[in-house]
Amino acid sequence: MNKAIISFVISLVIGFGLGYLVFDVMMGDSGSQPQVAAKSDTSTKPTTKDQGSESKETAATTTAVDQDNILSKRGCLGCHSVEALNLKAGQVGPDLSHAFVEVKDKHGMPIEKFLTKPDSAVMSGVLGKKPLTDDERKQVLEILKKASEAK
């Protein structure tokens, strides 16, 4: 009987130790630090004048939406990408390139209202814990509008 209790206690300590090691030490505290997407390199040599101006426009758009933008600060890029702005990040959530236009059809409300009180289970949990301020919401809307116009 004593051997069984000792084995159980040792297994319990090892299990908690491994759980702590894997989930806290190795994976980090992902709840407090938002993951940031790496910017894509848009430096390509254009072959015509039109491509050159398009390349400069894309680079300007990407620069405007760099690692200091609201999507990075609020951790949106941990789950979502914005391919239209060359922000290739999270793969769990849908690409936000067309969210500015598509949210109304998908959720039955304009994106402004969705960002205030989302009806999807995941987003209501994310934004319910720490809602966007009015200024943050304006920044998100501005970025998503740029993304919808980019392609």
Secondary structure, 3 states (H helix, E strand, C coil): CHHHHHHHHHHHHHHHHHHHHHHHHHCCCCCCCCCCCCECCCCCCCCCHHHHHHHHHHHHHHHHCCCCCHHHHCCHHHCCCEHHHCECCCCCCCCCCCHHHHHHHHHCCCHHHHHHCCCCHHHHHHHHHCCCCHHHHHHHHHHHHHHHHHC
